[in-house]
Amino acid sequence: MKKTITTLLLGCSVAFSSWGAPSILDIKHSITDDNVIAPESFETKTRELEENFYILNYIAPDTESKAATTGTATEYEQRLAKLPTVIEMPYNSIVGKFIDMYLVKKRGLVADMLALHNYYGNIFLEELLKEGMPTELQYLPVIESALNPNAISRAGAAGLWQFMPATAKGLGMEVNSLVDERRDPVMSSRNAAKYLKQLYEIYHDWSLAIAAYNCGPGNVNKAIRRAGGTDKMDFWEIYEYLPSETRGYVPAFIAANYVMNYYRNHGIRPTVVKRQLITDTIVVNKYVHFNQIAAILNIPVEEIKMLNPQFLGDIIPGDYRPYTLTLPKQQCLSYVMSEPVILEYDAPLYARRTRVEPGESSAPVIVSDNGDANLAMMQQQSTNAGDNKEVALLTEQMVRKTHVVTRGENIRDIARQYGVSATDIKRWNHLRRGKVKEGDELVIEIYERMAPEEVAVVKREEIAATAPVAAAAEKKNPVTVTGGATRKPASTNADASQASKQTRKERVQAQQNKNTKKASTPKTTSYKVRSGDSLDRLAKKFGTTVSDIQAANGMKKSDTRINIGQTLKIPAKKSSGAKSSTKKKSRRRR
């Protein structure tokens, strides 16, 4: 470290002369240091903040871009002295370097932070004022996180105020796999104000309290001892004994106060708020996913994430304990009124198993078919109620699919996706080690619910006549349906099997003829596009294809974009039996 402190060196050479020792004011204004480390927030890329939902939707874009301009040391010193602050804001060359860095290299970052401060600044001020703290501390998150609530440092600190896990837990904040209150703007600001107040009560000096916030009280206490004892209770007196990052921390804080107040003097673009974001909170005591809230209340998921960054994985584990959810004010009442509907929306998709036995297979999630299957079964039951002549034979069929492995996927990920076990995937594809790579094709066998028109029925007396034989045959040779609407178990009794087979064949043939007539007038379902939907996802969800959806809606093959709120016609689910019977997928052995 190279230091040029003229008055300090002069004082040392004539320590006992009439000139006397240098004052702390001389050190504050003349100190230089070539080895200062800038806070990690200076590495924040502008595009990281520009993707914030608030900036994209509530702030007007730059329309008056001007050339970067810096000031002189005298201008910086005079303007800092005029700031209405309790915390001392002295100027020196280190402070000047940080100011110039903000005004030139990081001017875009400053503009984005000014935009975000329109929202987060109100939260900071409210919590600081509750604790009776200086309001200039609202700019501490500027150098801590660049006002990014999702910022994580190399050391593991997180959130706007960059709390370490141990410090956060010591202050009573919750940090687990689903909730990290260090990212909660309100909770972290409240605890930051309390923590800073505790530090000030230790040192009775704001510069030392801010330094201790950065490097911990232990490092500050050690620097005080090395500097000569408890009478050295000033940041600038113990400066050279502090960690290199902390030596730049207080100057950076002073620089942040300067640029956040005097940005207009240096040509940084103005931040124009297009519309005010007014929020309120509600208490949630149920397990709920952001997608459920977004779908029912018609709120973008990105907005819920921006307002509630503390919930990891977009999940509120309200069944563990009540949590506070922040929403646009007009939507809070809507949530309270609609909570039962929100919880029921796609409930199977977000449900968690509370009990499972070893060896049990995890059944795949069945996508809603708007009750068509239930309606078909009800109609059959109503028809047969009088004489009980016919009953449904099969409502599900085994489908063999091919999955192409994408980058980063492994067997377990693929198994979870299809609701099967990793062991089955290895067995179906003759994999010994269970390792796959990008581009590999895997055979997946799953059971899917058949379309209502594909459900075959047989006479009750037929089942009664062949039940003992069929039961024995199925026990010996388990049924495997590879796409057809009926099953054909092997039989040890040729006559009974032949009679049963002939009767079923006639029944299935009649059903197929009926289906052929229906095919000329395909059914469609109206669907309103929601956040996160795409043609590919809708095709998978409704058991159809992208090309069929495009055809049903008069879209070209090149038209793949759909908009939230748009109403689409979704063709009826296709039978996968025809596909699997005409086009066999080959297995790849490894």
N, C-alpha and C positions, 0 to 999 in steps of 0.2 A: 504494500500500500504506500503510495506516494502522497505525502501531505505537505501543504505549504501553508503554514500558520505563522505568519511573520511575527505578530505580536506575542504569540506563545513562545517562540524561540527567543525573542528578545527578552521576555520576562524570565526565561530559564537562565540566560547568561548573566542577568543582573538581579538574581532572586532576592538579594539582600540590599539592593541599591535603593535609591529614592524613587526609581521609576515604578516599582511595585509589580505585582503579578497581573497578567491580563485578565480582563473581565470576561464573563461568559457571553456577553453580547458580541465581543470581538470574535469569539470562536464561531458563534452562530452564523455570522455574516461573512466570514473569510475562509471557512473550511472548504477544502477540495479533496476528492477521493477518486482515484482512477479505477478502483477495484469494487465499486458498489455493484451489487447484483439487483437488477430490476425485478419487481414482483412478477409472479408467474402470469398474472392477468394481462400483462403486456404482450403475451404470446397469443392471445385470443384472436382468431381470425374473424374479420368483419362478417363474412357470410354465415358464421355460426349464429350470430345474433340476428341477422336479417331474416333467418328462417323462423324466428319467433312469431307465433300466431298474432300477438298483439301488434307488432310492427307491421305485419302484412295486412292487417284488417282495420287498425285504428289510427294509423299514422300516415299522413300524406307523403308521397315520394319527394325526393329532392327536386326542386324547380329553380333554385337560385344558387347554384354551385359557384363558389368564388375561389380565387387563388389563395393558397396557404400563406399566412403572414405570421411572423413572430414579433415579439417585442424586445425591448432593451432590458437590461438588468434593472435599471432605475424604474422603468415602467412596472415591471413585475413586483418590485419591492414596494412601490407606492400603492399599487392596487391591492396587494395582499394586506397591507397595513390598514386599508379602508374597510376590509371585510368585517361585518358585525359578528365577531366570533368571541367565544370565551377562551377557546384553545389558541395559544400563541402560534402565529403563522410567519416566522422569520424567513427571510430570503437568503440563499447562498448559491454558489455555483452548482451544487448538486440538485437543488430544487429547480434551478433554471434549466438544467439538462432534461429533467423529467417534464417540465412544462413544454419545452421545445419538441420533445418526443411525442407528446400528446397532440400538439398543434400541427405537426408536419407528418410524421410517419403514421400516426394513429388518429388522424383527423376523422376518418370514416368511422372508426371505433367510437370516438367521442360523440359523433352525431347519433349513432345507434344507442349509445348509453343514455344520451339526453332523452331519446324517445322512450326507452324503457323506464327511465326515471319518472316519467309522467304517471306511470302506474305504481311502480314499486316505491317511489319516494314518499308517497302518502302513507304507506305502511310503515316505512322507517320512522317518519316523523311522529306518527301516532305512538309507537312503542317507546321511542326516546323520550317524548314528553311525559309519558306515564311515569317514567323513572326519574324525571327531572334532570335529564342528561343534555349536554350541549347539542344543538341541532346540526352542527357541522359534522357530527359523526355519521350523518346520513350518507356521506360520501366515502365512508370506509369500505363498503361493498364494491365501490368502483375499482379500488386497487386489489380487493380480495378476489372478486369473481368476474369483473367487468359486467356486473348485473345479470349474470347468467345463473338461474337457480339450479341448473343441472351441471354446473361446473364441478369437476373433480380434479384435485391437484395430484401431482406425482407422489406426494406423501400420503394421500388418501383422504385429505380434507374435502368436504363437499358442501354445496349450497351457496347461497348468496353471501353468507358470512364466513364460509370455509371453516366449519367446525371439524375437528378430528373426532373419530368415534368415541374415544374415551372421554374427551371433554364434553361432548354432547350428552352422553349417558350420565355423566356427573351432574349435569344441569337438569336432568330429568327428561331428556328427549328420547323418543323411541327410535331405535335403529334395528330393523330386522329385514327379512327377505321381501316383505310386501310393503313395509312402511319405513320411510327414512325422513324423520321430521327435520333433519338438517336442511332439506330441500324446501320445506314449508316456509314460504315468505313470512307469514305472521309468526309462527312458532319460533323460527330461527331469529327473527328480529327481536322478539320479546326476550329471548334468552341471551342474545348478544348484548342488549342494553343492560341486563342484570349482571352479566359477566364483566362488562366494562366498568360498571359501577363498583363491583367488588375490587377490581384492579386499581381503580382510582383511590379507593379507601385504603389500599395498601401503601401507595406511593405518594398520594396527594400531589401528583404532577401528571398532567394529561399526556405529555410526550412519553413519559415512562410507562404509563398505563397502555398507550397505543403500542409501544415497543413490546411490552409483555404480552399483549394480545397476539402479536406475531410470533415471537420465539418462546413464549412461556415465562412465568415469573422466575423460574430457576436460573435461566440464562441472564436475565436482567439483574438478579441478586448477585450472581457471580461477577458480572461486569462492575457492579457498584463496589464490591469488595476489592477487586483488582485496581479500581480507580482511586482507592484511598479511604473507603468507608462510607458510612451513612450520611456524611455531610455532602456527598456528591450526588444529590438527588435531582439531577437534570440530565436529559437525554444527551445533550451536546457535550457535557463533561465526561460522560462514560462512553462516548461515541466509538472511540477506537478499540474498545474492549468488547464490543457487541459483535454477533455474527454478521457476516458481510451482507446477507439479505436484509437483516433488520436495520443495518445502517442506511439502507436505501428506502426502508419502509415508511418512516416518518416524513422524509423529504417527498416521497411519492404521494403521501396523504395530503401534504400541503399543495402539491402540484394539482392533485385532483380537485381540491377546493377551488383553486384558481380557474382551471379550464371549465368547470361546471358552472361558474358564475360569470366568467368574462369571455365565453366562446364567441359572442357576437363581435367582440373587438378584433377577432382574428379571422373573420370570413368563413367560419364554420356554418354550414347550412342550417337554417331554422327548422325546428321540428314542429309540424303543424298537426294537431290532433283532429282527425276527421270527425270522430264522435267519441263521447266519453264512455268509458267502461265502468259501469256501476255494478258492484257485486254485493252479494249477501251470502250468508252461510246457513246451512241446515245440518242437523245431526242425523247420521245414518247408522242404524244398528242392525243392518242386514248385509249379507255377503252379496255384492253387486259389482258388475263389470261396467267399465265406461261405455262399451259398445251398446249395452242395454239402455243406459241413460240417453245416449246420443240418438238411438233409433226412435225411442218413444217421445222424447222432448224436442226432437229435430234440432239438436245442437251438434256442431262439428266436434268430433272426438278430439281434434287438436286443441280446441278451445278449452275443453275440460282438462286436458293434460296441462295446458299452460297455467290454468288457475289452480291446479292441484298437483304440482310436480312431486309431492311427497309420496304419492301412491305409486309404487313400482309395479310394473306389469299391468297397469291400468285396472287394478283390482282394489276395491274397498272392503277389507275384511271386517265388516261391521258386526259379524257374529262373534268375533273375538272380544271386541269392546266397541263402544260408540266412537265414531270419528266425525270430525267436522268436514263437510264438503262445501267448497266455494263454487257458486254458479252466478251467472248474470242475474241481477235482482229479480227481473220479471219471470225467471224460470224457477225460482225457489218454491213458490206456491204450486207451480205445475208439478214439481217433483213430489211434493207432499200429497197432492191429490191423485197422482198417477203411480205411486210407488208399487201397489200390487201388480199393475200391468207391467211396470218396468221389470220387476222380479220374475214374472212369468215369461217375458220375452226371451226366446231361445234358451230357456232354462236348462234343457239337457246338455246344451253345448258348453255351459259354464259350470255344470254340476261337478261336485267332487265326491269320490267314493268314500264313504265313512266306514265301510267294512268290506273286506275281501278275503277269501280263503285261497290258500296255495293251490295252484292247478286250475283255478277258474279262468276262463277266457274273458277278455274285456270286449263286450259287444260293441260294434260300431254305432255311432250316433245315427239315428234314422231321421232323415230330413223330412219335414212335414210335407204331406201331399194334399194339404187342404181338406183332409178327411175323406178323400175319394175311396180309399181302401175300406174305411169303416162303413161308408155309405153302401158300397158294393156288398159287403158282408151282411149288412142290415137288410138289404133288399132280398138277398138270397134266403136269409132266415125267415123273412116275412112270407116269401113264396112257399117255403117248405114247411111252414108252421102247421098247415092243415093236415098233411099226411106224412111229413118227415121223409119224403122220398129221396131228396138229394142233399148232400153236404159237401162243403169245400174240401178238396183233397190236398192242396198245397198253396201257401200264400207267400213263400220265400223260395229263392233259388240261389244256388252257388254260382258266382261269377268269377271268372279268371281274368285278371287285369294285368297289364304290363306297366311297371313304374320305371321311369328313366331317372337314374340317380343324378342329382344336381350337386354343385360344388358345396362341400361342407356337410353333406348329409351322411348319416351313418345308419346302421341297421335299426338301432333303437328308435331314432327319429322317424324312420319310415314305418316301423311297427306301430308307433303311437298314432301316426297319421291315418292308418287304415283300421286301427282297433284290433290288431292281431298281435301275436307274440313274435319276438325276434327269433326264437327257436323254430317256429313254423316257417318263417321266411327262409332261414338257412336250409331247412329240410326241402321246401319246395324247389329251391334253386341249387341244391347239391353243393352248398358252401360249407367248407370245413372250418375255416378260420372266422368267417363272419365279417370279413372286411370287403368293402366295396369302394369303387372309385367313380368319379364323375363320368357319365355316359353309359354306365352299366345298365342293362335291362333286367329287371327282376319280375318274376311272376308272383302275383299276389292273389290269393283265393279268399274271397269274402262272400257273405250272404247279403243279398239285397231283397227288399220287399218287391213283390211283383205288382205290375199295374193291375188295377181292378179287372180290366177286360181279359187279362191273362189267367185269372184264377180258374182252374178247372174244377168241375163238380162231378160226382159219381153218385149212383143210387145207393142208398143205405144198405139194401139187401145184398148188393155186390160186395160191399166191404165185409158184411157179416159172413158171406159164403167163403171169402178168401182170407179172412183175418188170420186164422192160425197159420196158414201156409205163408202168407206175406210177412207175418211177424217173424217166423223162423228164418225166412230168406233174408230179411233186412238185418237180423242179428248176425247172420253169417256174412253177408255182403252189404255193408253200409251203403246207403243211397248217396250218390254224388250227382248233383244236377249241374250240368255244364252249359246251361242256357235255355233248355226247353221248359215248357210250362207243365210238364208231367214228369213223374219219376218212374223208372222201370226196374224194380228190384228183381234179382234172380230168384228163381223158384225151384224147389226140389220136386214139386208136383206139377208135371208138365200139363196135364189136362186143366187143372184149376187155373194155372198161370195163363194158359192159352186163352181160356174163356174170359178171364179178367182182362187180359191184354187186348183182346178183340173189342170188348165192350168199351174200354177206355179209349181205344184208338178212334172208335166211332164218335165218342163224346168229344174228344179233343178236336177231331176233324170238323165237327159241327161248330165248335167254339171258334176255330180258326176262320171258317167261312164267315161267321158273324163278325169277327174282327176285321176281315178284309173289307166288308161293307162299311164299317165304321171308319176305316182308314181314309176313305175318300173325303171325309169331312173332319179333319183333325181338330181336336179341341185345344184351346189356348186358355191361359190364365193371365189375368192382369196383375202386374207387379210394379210397385213404386220403388224406384232406385233409391238406395240408402247410401250413407257414407261408407266407403270401403268396398263397394260393389264393383265388379268388372264383368265383362261378358263371359270370361273363362270361369269365374267363380259362380256365376248364376247358372252356367251350363252344368257344372258339377253338382250344384245344389239341387237343381230340378231334374237331373238325370237326362239332359238333352245335350245338344251340341251348339257351339258358337254359330256355326253356319245356319242351323235351323232357327235360332233366335233372330239372326240377321234377316233371314228370309221372311219370317213371320212379321217383321216390323219394316219391311221394305228397305232394308239397309244393304249397302254394297259390302263386299268382302273386305274392302279397305276401311270401312267404317267400324272402328273398334271403341270409340269414345262414347261413354254414356254420362249423363249428368244427374246429380242428386235431385230427386223430385220428379224425374222423367218417368212416365208410365210405359212399360214394355209389355208386349204380348209374349208369354212364355209357352212354347208348344208342350203338349202332353208328353209325359215321360216315355221314352222309347224302351222297348224290350231289348235287353242285352243278349237274349238267347240267339237271335238271328245272327248277330255279329260274331258270337263265339263259335257258332256252328259253321260259319262260312269262312272265317278267318282265324286260323290258329296262330297263337304267338309261340315262337320257339324259345326254349330255355337255353340259356348260355351256361355251360359248365366251366367251372374254374378249379 
